Amino acid sequence: MRRDNAAYEFATALPPGYDPRQKHAFLANCQGAPVGLLDIIDGYPMPGTEFIGLLAVRESAQDSGVGRALFREAERFARDHLRARTLRLAVVETNPVMGFWIKMGFRPTGEVKPFEGKMIKSRSALMEKEL
C-alpha cells in the first residue's frame, strides 16, 4: 500500500517535546535508488539512550544485508558521535522482525505497550542493547 505522505511522516515524526535536531536519519542507496532508511531519536526516552524509530528496507532489497548495514552505521554514529550508552526500540508483535533485532544484539526488556497505528492495533515489545 502506498501512502503519499509517508516521507513527510518519517521526516517529522518525533515524541512530544523533542526537537527536530534530535532526529537523525540514515538512507541506503543501491545503484542510485533509495532502498532503505533508519532513524534514531537522540536522548529518548532519557539522556544516554538513542531510540530507533524505524528501519525499513525495500522488499526487493530484503535479505541483502541492507538492514544490517543501516543498523551498524546508526549504531556507530550513536556510540561515537552521540555518546549513547544504550540503544532502544519497540517491535510491534505483528511484525516478524524480533529475530533480526536479537541477532543485532538486542534483548527484550519485558516491557510491553499498546500500539495503535493507522492500519493496525497491536502491542509492542521494547528491546534494548547496551553499547
Backbone bond lengths (Angstrom), bond angles and torsions (degrees), N, CA, C in turn:
res aa  C-N    CA-C-N  psi(-1)  N-CA   C-N-CA  omega(-1)  CA-C   N-CA-C  phi
1 M - - - 1.440 - - 1.526 109.07 -
2 R 1.292 116.57 132.36 1.461 122.27 -179.62 1.525 109.57 -95.85
3 R 1.320 115.54 134.19 1.465 120.99 175.37 1.514 106.88 -117.76
4 D 1.326 116.65 118.70 1.459 121.49 -175.84 1.521 113.55 -63.66
5 N 1.321 118.16 -25.91 1.458 120.37 -177.76 1.528 112.64 -104.77
6 A 1.329 118.08 15.80 1.467 121.39 -176.38 1.527 111.86 -61.37
7 A 1.322 118.12 -40.94 1.472 120.31 -179.34 1.528 110.56 -64.98
8 Y 1.319 116.94 -41.81 1.461 120.52 178.02 1.525 110.56 -63.43
9 E 1.327 116.30 -44.30 1.467 120.49 178.97 1.525 110.90 -60.51
10 F 1.323 117.01 -43.68 1.462 120.65 178.32 1.530 110.75 -60.88
11 A 1.318 116.22 -45.70 1.471 120.73 -174.81 1.523 112.69 -69.81
12 T 1.306 118.27 -26.84 1.461 120.30 -173.07 1.524 114.38 -110.94
13 A 1.311 118.96 -6.67 1.471 120.70 -177.32 1.524 110.75 -68.68
14 L 1.323 115.31 120.79 1.463 122.27 179.25 1.524 108.86 -146.40
15 P 1.326 117.12 150.97 1.464 118.97 172.46 1.529 109.83 -65.28
16 P 1.321 117.60 153.45 1.470 120.33 178.33 1.532 111.22 -55.51
17 G 1.334 115.46 135.20 1.457 120.91 177.01 1.523 114.59 86.50
18 Y 1.329 118.34 -0.94 1.466 120.70 179.95 1.524 110.06 -99.30
19 D 1.328 114.49 144.04 1.451 122.99 -176.59 1.530 109.72 -87.61
20 P 1.344 118.64 143.60 1.470 120.44 177.61 1.531 113.67 -54.83
21 R 1.331 117.60 -24.91 1.477 119.75 178.29 1.524 112.23 -70.66
22 Q 1.326 117.16 -11.11 1.463 120.99 177.70 1.530 112.11 -88.42
23 K 1.309 116.83 -0.86 1.461 121.30 179.76 1.530 109.22 -103.42
24 H 1.316 115.13 131.76 1.465 121.40 179.15 1.524 107.90 -125.40
25 A 1.335 116.26 128.46 1.460 121.06 -177.02 1.526 109.97 -116.66
26 F 1.314 115.31 145.35 1.461 123.62 -179.95 1.521 107.64 -125.06
27 L 1.314 117.03 136.16 1.460 122.87 -178.28 1.515 109.36 -125.20
28 A 1.319 116.38 132.91 1.466 121.48 175.86 1.520 108.64 -104.82
29 N 1.335 115.58 132.92 1.460 121.39 178.21 1.521 109.54 -117.37
30 C 1.306 115.17 147.83 1.470 121.86 174.45 1.520 106.55 -133.83
31 Q 1.298 116.67 117.26 1.458 122.93 -178.32 1.525 111.56 52.46
32 G 1.331 115.91 41.79 1.449 121.86 176.10 1.517 115.89 82.40
33 A 1.323 117.76 0.29 1.471 120.65 -179.45 1.524 109.60 -113.40
34 P 1.326 117.90 137.08 1.467 119.90 177.63 1.526 110.82 -67.43
35 V 1.340 115.57 131.97 1.466 119.90 -179.71 1.519 112.97 -125.30
36 G 1.336 117.82 -9.16 1.460 119.04 179.78 1.509 111.28 -163.89
37 L 1.332 114.76 156.60 1.455 120.03 176.55 1.516 109.89 -148.84
38 L 1.323 113.75 156.32 1.464 122.05 179.48 1.514 107.32 -149.53
39 D 1.329 116.78 142.39 1.453 119.24 173.84 1.513 110.54 -131.20
40 I 1.333 114.61 150.57 1.464 120.73 175.01 1.526 108.71 -131.36
41 I 1.312 114.32 147.74 1.460 121.51 177.56 1.527 107.09 -108.55
42 D 1.319 116.11 121.25 1.453 122.99 -177.76 1.529 110.71 -74.56
43 G 1.334 115.30 126.41 1.457 120.49 174.93 1.507 115.17 75.97
44 Y 1.341 117.04 24.45 1.465 120.16 179.39 1.520 109.91 -115.78
45 P 1.286 118.81 129.43 1.462 128.37 4.64 1.527 113.71 -89.29
46 M 1.350 116.87 1.91 1.466 119.71 179.99 1.527 108.71 -149.62
47 P 1.319 118.23 159.65 1.468 120.29 177.79 1.533 110.84 -55.59
48 G 1.332 115.72 141.39 1.459 121.17 -179.73 1.515 113.79 89.18
49 T 1.326 116.49 -6.49 1.466 121.83 179.35 1.523 108.92 -116.83
50 E 1.309 115.76 133.92 1.467 122.25 175.74 1.526 107.13 -112.28
51 F 1.327 116.34 133.27 1.460 121.41 -177.33 1.521 109.90 -106.39
52 I 1.320 116.41 123.98 1.465 121.10 174.99 1.521 106.73 -83.92
53 G 1.325 115.14 113.79 1.455 119.71 -177.31 1.512 113.24 -85.98
54 L 1.326 117.33 -35.04 1.456 120.63 -176.28 1.521 109.61 -156.63
55 L 1.314 114.95 136.51 1.453 122.76 165.99 1.512 104.97 -129.64
56 A 1.321 116.72 117.38 1.461 121.37 -179.45 1.524 108.92 -131.59
57 V 1.330 115.47 134.21 1.463 121.94 178.52 1.525 107.94 -126.85
58 R 1.315 115.38 131.65 1.471 120.76 177.94 1.531 108.76 -53.43
59 E 1.302 116.71 139.37 1.471 121.58 -175.95 1.526 111.97 -53.42
60 S 1.327 117.07 -39.98 1.468 120.17 -178.67 1.531 112.68 -67.82
61 A 1.320 117.96 -15.82 1.468 121.63 -179.13 1.522 112.95 -106.95
62 Q 1.321 117.72 2.09 1.456 119.67 179.73 1.528 109.93 -68.66
63 D 1.304 116.47 150.66 1.465 124.17 -176.49 1.519 112.81 66.94
64 S 1.339 117.57 19.88 1.465 121.17 178.88 1.525 112.02 -107.40
65 G 1.337 117.23 -3.69 1.450 121.10 -177.81 1.517 113.95 94.90
66 V 1.330 117.63 -0.24 1.463 121.11 -178.84 1.524 110.78 -63.17
67 G 1.323 118.00 -46.89 1.461 121.26 179.96 1.520 111.84 -60.06
68 R 1.305 116.21 -44.24 1.465 121.16 178.75 1.530 110.73 -62.82
69 A 1.335 116.88 -43.25 1.465 120.69 179.90 1.531 111.46 -65.09
70 L 1.328 117.14 -42.55 1.464 120.26 177.07 1.522 110.50 -60.76
71 F 1.333 116.05 -46.47 1.453 118.70 -179.74 1.521 111.17 -62.08
72 R 1.329 118.41 -45.85 1.470 120.84 -178.43 1.526 111.34 -60.34
73 E 1.331 117.58 -39.40 1.469 120.31 178.59 1.527 110.39 -66.74
74 A 1.333 117.68 -43.32 1.467 120.80 178.45 1.528 110.46 -65.16
75 E 1.317 117.41 -38.48 1.463 121.69 178.18 1.532 110.31 -62.53
76 R 1.328 116.83 -45.40 1.460 121.80 178.34 1.526 110.39 -61.37
77 F 1.330 117.03 -45.17 1.461 122.10 179.45 1.531 110.63 -61.82
78 A 1.322 116.84 -45.60 1.472 120.97 -179.47 1.531 110.87 -61.19
79 R 1.311 115.92 -43.86 1.471 120.63 -178.26 1.527 111.62 -71.45
80 D 1.327 117.21 -48.89 1.458 121.24 -171.55 1.528 114.42 -83.10
81 H 1.323 118.03 -34.52 1.465 120.59 -175.51 1.526 113.48 -104.47
82 L 1.315 116.73 -35.77 1.463 119.54 -178.72 1.529 111.77 -96.50
83 R 1.332 116.39 -7.38 1.467 122.67 179.46 1.531 112.48 59.05
84 A 1.328 115.66 37.40 1.467 121.19 -179.64 1.522 110.91 -69.40
85 R 1.303 114.95 147.27 1.460 121.90 173.52 1.521 111.58 -105.27
86 T 1.346 115.80 -22.98 1.459 121.02 -176.11 1.520 109.91 -142.15
87 L 1.330 115.90 140.57 1.463 122.20 169.11 1.527 106.88 -106.77
88 R 1.312 116.14 142.75 1.466 121.29 -177.13 1.524 108.28 -137.75
89 L 1.321 116.59 149.17 1.458 121.94 175.89 1.518 109.40 -157.04
90 A 1.313 115.75 168.46 1.461 121.88 176.97 1.521 108.12 -124.74
91 V 1.330 116.31 134.00 1.461 121.69 178.15 1.523 107.88 -112.18
92 V 1.322 116.07 120.64 1.459 120.99 176.97 1.530 107.76 -69.59
93 E 1.337 115.90 132.39 1.473 120.76 -174.77 1.520 113.49 -54.32
94 T 1.320 117.82 -31.35 1.464 120.11 -178.37 1.529 112.86 -81.20
95 N 1.332 118.07 -3.37 1.454 122.61 179.64 1.534 108.41 -98.88
96 P 1.330 118.28 120.56 1.473 120.78 -173.72 1.532 115.01 -82.06
97 V 1.329 118.13 46.04 1.466 120.77 -175.96 1.526 113.80 -109.57
98 M 1.301 118.15 5.54 1.470 121.15 -178.17 1.533 110.74 -54.98
99 G 1.321 117.36 -42.82 1.464 121.07 -179.84 1.516 112.99 -61.08
100 F 1.321 117.29 -39.04 1.468 120.94 177.47 1.515 110.02 -59.44
101 W 1.330 116.97 -48.24 1.463 120.34 -176.74 1.522 111.79 -67.86
102 I 1.313 117.70 -33.74 1.471 120.43 175.43 1.536 109.35 -63.97
103 K 1.336 117.25 -41.84 1.471 120.64 176.54 1.525 111.93 -62.30
104 M 1.318 117.45 -29.18 1.463 122.09 179.04 1.529 111.80 -82.59
105 G 1.342 117.13 -0.38 1.463 120.56 174.61 1.518 115.47 102.76
106 F 1.325 117.91 4.55 1.467 120.98 179.67 1.520 110.53 -83.13
107 R 1.317 115.02 151.94 1.465 122.04 176.43 1.520 108.78 -131.24
108 P 1.337 117.72 141.81 1.471 119.92 176.03 1.524 110.61 -61.81
109 T 1.323 116.30 140.53 1.461 121.13 178.36 1.522 111.45 -87.23
110 G 1.327 116.70 -14.98 1.456 121.27 -174.15 1.520 112.10 94.29
111 E 1.334 116.78 -11.59 1.464 121.14 178.14 1.531 109.50 -81.34
112 V 1.317 115.32 132.81 1.462 121.65 175.97 1.516 107.14 -129.76
113 K 1.322 115.75 132.87 1.462 120.80 -178.23 1.520 109.84 -127.96
114 P 1.337 116.64 152.35 1.471 118.70 175.32 1.524 110.22 -63.71
115 F 1.319 116.06 146.40 1.457 121.99 176.55 1.516 107.72 -129.00
116 E 1.324 115.83 129.40 1.458 120.14 176.11 1.514 108.64 -135.62
117 G 1.315 115.43 104.05 1.455 121.55 177.10 1.513 109.91 -97.17
118 K 1.327 115.60 -173.10 1.460 119.76 -179.72 1.520 111.95 -69.33
119 M 1.331 116.01 -30.56 1.463 120.00 -174.62 1.528 113.50 -114.46
120 I 1.320 118.68 -9.01 1.449 120.53 -171.66 1.521 111.50 -146.09
121 K 1.324 114.89 147.63 1.458 121.74 173.87 1.523 105.96 -124.77
122 S 1.318 116.11 123.21 1.459 120.45 -173.87 1.523 108.45 -156.43
123 R 1.334 114.86 -153.80 1.464 122.10 173.72 1.515 107.42 -130.89
124 S 1.324 116.01 156.33 1.464 120.35 176.95 1.504 109.21 -123.69
125 A 1.330 114.17 139.04 1.470 121.74 177.59 1.514 107.98 -100.74
126 L 1.330 116.26 129.38 1.461 121.11 179.03 1.520 110.08 -84.00
127 M 1.338 115.20 140.86 1.454 122.21 -179.98 1.522 108.50 -132.72
128 E 1.345 116.07 151.62 1.457 121.13 179.11 1.524 111.35 -137.95
129 K 1.324 113.74 155.39 1.467 121.57 173.69 1.520 106.80 -137.06
130 E 1.323 115.95 126.13 1.468 120.97 175.62 1.518 108.17 -81.22
131 L 1.331 116.43 139.17 1.477 121.12 178.79 1.508 110.44 -102.08
